[in-house]
Amino acid sequence: MKARSQFTAIMMRLRKNKLAMLGLAILLAMAILALCADFIADYDTQVVGQDMDARLEGPSADHWFGTDQFGRDVFARIIHGARISLTLSIIAMAIAVAIGAIIGAIAGYFGGFRDNILMRLMDILLAIPPMLMSISIVAALGQSMSNLLIALSIAYIPVFARVIRSSILSIKDQEFIEASRCCGSNDWHIIIKHIIPNAIGPIIVQETLAIGATILIIASLSFMGLGVKPPASEWGTMLYEGRDFLRQAPYLVLIPGTAITLAVISLNLLGDGLRDALDPRMKN
């Protein structure tokens, strides 16, 4: 009941933030389109198939967002591209959170030389911007979706490790942790059952913001030829393919660029709203 009342209070504060709700609505709309992409548009014929008789047709009733240089439906490619961008971002951040939680929990809870060694390693990784880190890893391992996931995960592990460590440092000496120790709970039981659940707020906020940044990185890498390989309909790949037709068919660049912008803005708005809703100082 206590957890339910806390969740209800958080949702009530979140609903008061109109921009956060707008971001959530945009994000849900994109997620629904991505989930239903196979039912809305056929992948083989409209996304990767070619119809040279219909190439570079502007937006119309038959093709809402027009067609590209190969006659492929841009709307179909956008909604299938949403599936790629959102899925890769969410999986990469889930991996980063899982590994970062372990590293941050060990460093924050046990302290001492473990904290020093792990945090100095994280500082080394943090010194390299996520974009540059991702480019370096993908260039070294080769272009593939699995290598892209590895690169994005490694780039954001130190971010989450730092967030979780700072949360644990503020929690581990509180009375309910001492009470759990007195009841005979071992260290890992305390970390998993008490500390990490109480540090979940900052993790959720950071992950929401990081997913938006990850979508930008995926699009940038694909634009540079290091991300998702054509003919997959990733938004950055669509930007790369449409750049040669900017004057003849500007919608080939404007539409995927707008999709990227909406996705990132919606996640940032939602992340800001969650930060305020989860902040104890905002309860009143």
Buried (B, 14 or more C-beta within 10 A) or exposed (E): EEEEEEEEEBEEBBEEBEBBBBBBEBBEEBBEBBBEBEEBBBBEEBBBBBBEEBBBBEBEEEBEBBBBBBBBBBBBBBBBBBBBBBEBBBBBBEBBBEBBBBBBBBBBBBBEEBBEEBBEBBEEBBEBEBBEBBBBBBBEEEBEBEBBBBBBBBBBBBBBBBBBBBBBBEBBEEEEBEEBEEEEBEEEEBBEEBBBEBBEBBBBBBBBBBBBBBBBBBBBBBBEEBBBEEBBBBBBBBBBBBEEBEEEBEBBBBBBBBBBEBBBBBBBBBBBBBBBBBEEEEEE
